[in-house]
Structures are given as C-alpha cells and as structure tokens.
C-alpha cells in the first residue's frame, strides 16, 4: 500500500464522516422508537431463532442498527460497482432524494396521529409496522444516502479497493454515531423531529441539485445539518417552542394526509413487512 492510497483512504474517511453526520442522526432517530428490552419478533416458523438473534444482535433497537450495518456494506458495494452508471442516470438520484423526503413526511404524520391520541380523538385506521418495517426503511435510506456519498468518493479515486476501504470505515463511524444519537434523543426527544427536519433538508438539497443544478458543498451541508440540530434543541428548551409548534401544524396535517394516501395504496404490496407486531409474553 503506497502513501498516495493511504492519503486517499484518510480523505475518504473524513468525507464519509462529514456526509454521515446527518445520516447517523436520521438512522438513530429511525430506531429510537424500537424497544430496547424486547428481542426480535419472528414468525412462528422462525421462532427458534429468537435466542440466537438476541445473543448475536441484541434487543430490537441495537439489532436494527446491526442489520442495517450489514445492509449498508452491501448497498455501498453495489453503489460503488454501479457508480459509473449512477453518475449518468440522474433520475436514480432523484428517486433517492424523493424517498428521503417521504421519510420526513412519514415522521411528521406520526406526530399528527400522536396529537390526535393525546386529544382523545378516535385513531384513524392505518397500517403500522415494527422491527422489520424499520429495518426495511433503514436499508432503503442507506441506499438513498449511498448514491450521493459514493459519487463523492469516486471523485477522489478510481481504484475500487481504495474507495471501498475508506467507505467501509466510514460506515462503521456512522453506526457508532447513530448509537450515540439515540442516547441524545433520550436526553432531548425533540432531536428526533430535528433529525427528520434534517432529512427533509437533505432530500430538498438533492432534488434542487438534480432539477435546477444547484450544488451545495460538503462543508456547507455540514453547517446546515449542525444548525438544524442545534436550533431544534434551542427551540425545544425556550419559549419559542409554542409559536413554532403552531406554525408547524399545517405541515404536520398535510404530511398526515399524504401518508394516509400512500399507506392505502402500498399496504397490500408491503404486507409482510408492515404487519403489526404483537408484544412477546
């Protein structure tokens, strides 16, 4: 391994670290709702795997991140192998950006349903998911994030093994950061919403780049990401919380209406992933 390869790998790790700050925040928020004291729920046929999965993967929250880690390596490898194709197929990036925006709207829709429940209104019938639907969402989010990250990585080197080494280490950094972020959410629950506001910003940035060719540098993206998370904590812990919550109500209501439409049309296609889990005895 020559010095040039080492310096490129270090640059890739740094690049992945910058690009993965928002990734880690979002993935940490995506698993925050999963129980940290319940094993993975398997179908009756696969129930014999419960003891093994708990020993190897841990409880649901930790297991979702570990399974997502494996999927991230596979996804990044696939994206690297297809990097030359992805660069010349803009609509793939647009689809990834649209999916990230969808995840943000989904979270805001959940806030709407939680508010209805607190106000004593009857719940709206809808499809819900648990561990496996969360894992599926993590894998799809990983793929969406990978498109942008891999294109940036390929710009530094055309040697596959060099890029893959840097990206692989970067994924590990992201996973540790995601675990830390779940603990930060326990300290300040508003950070979960902040992470999805961040996701909405990322999706909008990618769509703007694809549709209007507005490119935002990595460091600028980092500053935007950090600012969103910091402002989320400031708003949550000051009197600004009340007016901001009132101003956000139209967005939350619109998100809920969009989500209900999407769930109504996709429930049949994703039934095996979106089956509601029953508490284990």
C-alpha positions in Angstrom: 0.0 0.0 0.0 1.6 3.3 -1.1 1.4 6.7 0.6 -1.0 8.0 -2.1 -3.5 5.3 -1.3 -3.2 5.9 2.4 -3.9 9.6 2.0 -6.9 8.9 -0.3 -8.3 6.5 2.3 -7.9 9.1 5.1 -9.7 11.7 2.9 -12.5 9.2 2.2 -12.9 8.5 5.9 -13.1 12.3 6.6 -15.5 12.8 3.7 -17.7 9.9 4.9 -17.6 11.4 8.4 -18.9 14.8 7.2 -21.5 13.3 4.9 -22.6 10.8 7.5 -23.3 13.2 10.4 -26.8 13.7 9.0 -27.1 10.0 8.0 -26.3 9.0 11.6 -28.8 11.5 13.1 -31.6 10.2 10.8 -30.8 6.5 11.3 -30.5 7.0 15.1 -34.0 8.7 15.0 -35.4 5.9 12.9 -34.6 3.2 15.5 -35.4 5.3 18.6 -39.0 4.1 18.8 -38.0 0.4 18.9 -37.9 -1.2 22.4 -34.5 -1.6 24.0 -35.7 -4.5 26.1 -37.5 -6.8 23.7 -36.0 -9.4 21.3 -36.7 -9.5 17.6 -40.2 -10.9 16.8 -40.0 -13.8 14.4 -42.8 -15.7 12.6 -43.9 -19.0 14.2 -41.8 -20.9 11.7 -38.6 -18.9 12.6 -39.3 -18.5 16.3 -36.4 -20.9 17.1 -34.1 -18.0 16.0 -35.2 -15.8 18.9 -32.5 -16.9 21.4 -29.7 -16.8 18.7 -30.7 -13.4 17.5 -30.9 -11.9 21.0 -27.4 -13.3 21.8 -25.8 -12.1 18.5 -27.8 -9.0 17.6 -29.2 -7.9 21.0 -32.6 -6.3 21.5 -34.6 -4.7 18.7 -33.1 -1.2 18.8 -29.5 -2.4 18.7 -30.4 -5.2 16.3 -31.9 -2.8 13.8 -28.6 -0.9 13.6 -26.6 -4.0 13.3 -28.7 -5.4 10.5 -28.6 -2.0 8.9 -24.8 -2.1 9.1 -24.7 -5.3 7.0 -27.1 -3.8 4.5 -25.1 -0.6 4.3 -21.9 -2.6 3.3 -23.9 -4.5 0.6 -25.6 -1.3 -0.5 -22.4 0.8 -0.7 -20.6 -2.0 -2.5 -23.5 -2.2 -5.1 -23.5 1.6 -5.5 -19.7 1.6 -6.0 -19.9 -1.2 -8.6 -22.6 0.8 -10.4 -21.1 4.3 -9.8 -20.4 5.0 -13.4 -24.0 4.1 -14.3 -25.4 6.2 -11.4 -23.4 9.3 -12.4 -25.1 9.2 -15.8 -28.6 8.4 -14.7 -29.9 11.5 -12.8 -33.3 10.0 -12.1 -31.8 7.5 -9.7 -30.6 10.3 -7.5 -34.0 12.0 -7.8 -35.7 8.8 -6.6 -33.3 8.6 -3.7 -34.0 12.2 -2.8 -37.7 11.7 -3.0 -37.5 8.7 -0.7 -35.7 10.8 1.9 -38.4 13.5 1.7 -41.0 10.7 2.1 -39.4 9.5 5.3 -39.6 13.0 6.7 -43.3 13.4 5.8 -43.9 10.0 7.4 -42.4 11.2 10.7 -44.5 14.4 10.7 -47.6 12.2 10.0 -46.8 10.2 13.1 -46.7 13.4 15.1 -50.3 14.2 13.8 -51.6 10.8 14.9 -49.9 11.1 18.3 -51.5 14.5 18.8 -54.9 13.1 18.0 -54.4 10.3 20.5 -53.4 12.8 23.2 -56.5 14.9 22.4 -58.8 11.9 22.9 -59.8 11.5 19.2 -60.5 8.1 17.8 -57.5 6.8 16.0 -57.5 6.7 12.1 -57.3 3.1 10.8 -53.9 2.7 9.2 -51.1 0.2 8.5 -48.4 0.2 11.1 -45.0 -1.6 11.3 -42.5 -2.7 13.8 -39.0 -4.1 13.8 -38.9 -5.5 10.2 -40.6 -2.4 8.7 -38.0 -0.3 10.4 -35.1 -2.4 9.1 -36.5 -2.2 5.6 -36.8 1.6 5.9 -33.2 1.8 7.2 -31.9 -0.3 4.2 -33.8 1.9 1.7 -32.5 5.0 3.4 -28.9 3.6 3.3 -29.3 3.1 -0.4 -30.6 6.7 -0.9 -27.7 8.1 1.2 -25.2 5.9 -0.6 -25.9 7.4 -4.1 -24.6 10.8 -3.0 -21.8 9.5 -0.8 -20.4 7.1 -3.4 -20.4 9.7 -6.2 -18.3 12.0 -3.9 -16.0 9.1 -3.0 -15.4 8.0 -6.6 -14.4 11.6 -7.4 -11.3 11.1 -5.1 -10.1 7.8 -6.6 -10.9 5.3 -9.4 -9.3 2.4 -7.5 -12.2 0.2 -6.3 -10.4 -1.3 -3.3 -9.2 2.1 -2.1 -12.7 3.6 -2.3 -14.3 0.6 -0.7 -11.8 0.6 2.3 -12.5 4.3 3.0 -16.2 3.9 2.6 -16.3 0.8 4.8 -14.5 2.5 7.7 -16.8 5.5 7.2 -19.9 3.2 7.6 -18.6 2.0 11.0 -18.1 5.6 12.1 -21.7 6.4 11.1 -23.1 3.4 13.0 -21.3 4.4 16.2 -22.5 7.9 15.7 -26.1 6.6 15.2 -25.9 4.8 18.6 -24.8 8.0 20.3 -27.6 9.9 18.6 -30.2 7.5 20.0 -28.9 8.4 23.5 -29.1 12.1 22.7 -32.7 11.6 21.7 -33.3 10.1 25.1 -31.8 13.3 26.6 -33.8 15.6 24.3 -36.7 13.9 22.5 -37.1 17.0 20.2 -33.9 15.9 18.4 -35.9 13.1 16.8 -38.0 15.6 14.9 -34.8 17.7 14.3 -33.3 14.6 12.6 -36.3 14.3 10.2 -36.2 18.1 9.5 -32.6 17.4 8.6 -33.8 14.6 6.3 -36.2 16.9 4.6 -33.4 19.4 4.0 -31.1 16.7 2.6 -33.8 15.5 0.2 -34.6 19.0 -0.9 -30.9 19.7 -1.5 -30.5 16.6 -3.7 -33.7 17.4 -5.6 -32.5 21.0 -6.2 -29.2 19.7 -7.5 -30.9 17.3 -9.9 -33.6 19.6 -11.1 -32.0 23.0 -11.0 -28.3 22.1 -10.8 -27.8 23.9 -7.5 -24.7 22.3 -5.9 -24.0 22.7 -2.2 -20.5 21.9 -1.0 -20.0 19.2 1.6 -18.9 21.7 4.4 -21.9 23.9 3.7 -24.1 20.8 4.0 -22.4 20.0 7.3 -23.1 23.6 8.6 -26.7 23.3 7.6 -27.1 20.0 9.3 -25.5 21.1 12.5 -27.5 24.3 12.6 -30.8 22.4 12.2 -30.0 20.1 15.1 -28.8 23.0 17.3 -31.8 25.1 16.6 -34.1 22.2 17.4 -32.6 22.0 20.9 -32.8 25.8 21.3 -36.5 25.9 20.3 -37.4 22.9 22.4 -35.9 24.4 25.6 -37.1 28.0 25.2 -40.5 29.8 24.9 -40.1 29.7 21.1 -41.5 26.1 21.3 -45.1 27.3 21.4 -45.2 29.6 18.3 -43.0 27.2 16.3 -45.4 24.3 17.1 -48.4 26.4 16.0 -46.6 27.3 12.8 -45.8 23.7 12.0 -49.4 22.4 12.3 -50.3 22.9 8.6 -47.1 20.9 7.6 -47.9 18.1 10.1 -51.6 17.9 8.9 -50.5 17.8 5.2 -47.9 15.1 6.0 -50.6 13.0 7.6 -53.0 13.3 4.7 -50.2 12.4 2.2 -49.1 9.4 4.4 -52.6 8.0 4.7 -52.9 8.1 0.9 -49.6 6.3 0.5 -50.4 3.7 3.1 -53.7 3.0 1.5 -52.1 2.2 -1.9 -49.0 0.3 -0.6 -50.3 -1.8 2.3 -51.0 -4.8 0.0 -47.6 -4.7 -1.6 -45.7 -4.5 1.6 -47.9 -6.5 3.9 -45.2 -8.9 5.0 -43.1 -6.0 6.2 -45.8 -3.9 7.6 -47.6 -6.5 9.8 -48.1 -5.1 13.2 -46.0 -6.9 15.8 -47.6 -8.4 18.9 -45.9 -8.0 22.3 -44.0 -11.0 23.4 -45.0 -12.7 26.6 
